[in-house]
Amino acid sequence: LKENAIAREQSFIYGVRSDSTTTKIRTSGGIKSFLTTNNDATSTELTVAKISTNMAACWNAGGVPDQLWVNPVSLATLNAANDSTVRVTNVETQRGNKPVMTVTTEFGDLTVVRNRNIRPLHAFGVFKEAICRRVFDPVFTERLAKTGDSENWMLVGEEGLEVKGEQHCFQMSALVY
């Protein structure tokens, strides 16, 4: 089940949208396939200036991202920033303190969400309320044929992402780490 949850998370980020009429198989696109309007393919560093430029594009389209999803490997430049636009605070969790980074721009604050499943060359600025998981068929177990002295089970279900207002989000796809 843990491996299934990891695979689902990865497909929510990088899944490829497909709807085959011959095989009757559908797959949901990930967040990368939904964010097409504001795609920064030229910025190689994750700096406050580059983030602010992308936030301005979202602002001009009528939205404001509130989270920046990124691999921690790509945060070297932001971690080295010595100004008041990048704040790191410790938040107490059930397992101890957790550092939380906030980037302040003229167009709003972004909370940095570290995610190991995001490739280091990508970063996604999203409005989290505009992205939701839609369940079409809840996941259930299906028993397969018994072979020898082992039992085989299969997880069956159908779910995907719904993204509203993708022009209010951005992605950076050329970061160098």
C-alpha positions, 0 to 999 in steps of 0.5 A, a space after each residue: 500500500 505504501 508503494 501504491 501511495 508513492 506511485 499515485 503521488 508521482 503520477 499526480 505530479 508527472 502523469 501523462 494524460 491518456 484516453 484510449 478508445 481501443 484498450 479502454 484505459 484512461 490515465 490522468 495527467 499530472 500537475 506538470 501536464 496541466 500547467 501550460 500557460 505560465 511555463 518558465 523554461 529559461 530560468 536556471 536558478 530559483 531566486 526571489 527575482 525569478 519567482 517574483 517574475 512568475 508571480 507577476 504573470 499569475 497576478 496579471 492573469 487574476 490569481 496568486 499562487 500560495 505554495 512553491 512545490 520544489 525538490 530540496 536540492 533546488 533550494 541552494 540559492 534561496 537558502 543562501 539569500 540574506 534578505 528579508 524576502 526569504 524567511 525560515 521559521 520552525 514549526 512544531 510538529 508531532 515529531 519535533 520542529 520542522 523548518 518552514 520557508 516563506 518567500 515574500 514577493 510584491 504579489 504575495 507570499 509563497 510557502 515552500 513545500 519540499 517534495 522528494 518526488 519533484 525532479 530537481 529541474 522543476 518547481 511548481 507555484 500553485 494555488 493549492 485550493 485550485 487543485 483537488 483529487 477527484 475519486 471516480 471509483 474508490 480503491 478496493 481490493 480484488 482477489 486474483 487466482 490462487 497460484 501454489 501456496 500464495 494469494 495474489 490481490 490487485 488494487 482497483 480504483 480510478 482517480 485523477 486531478 482537477 485543476 481550476 485556473 491553471 493560468 493562476 499557477 506557474 512552473 519552472 522547468 529548467 532549473 540547474 542544481 
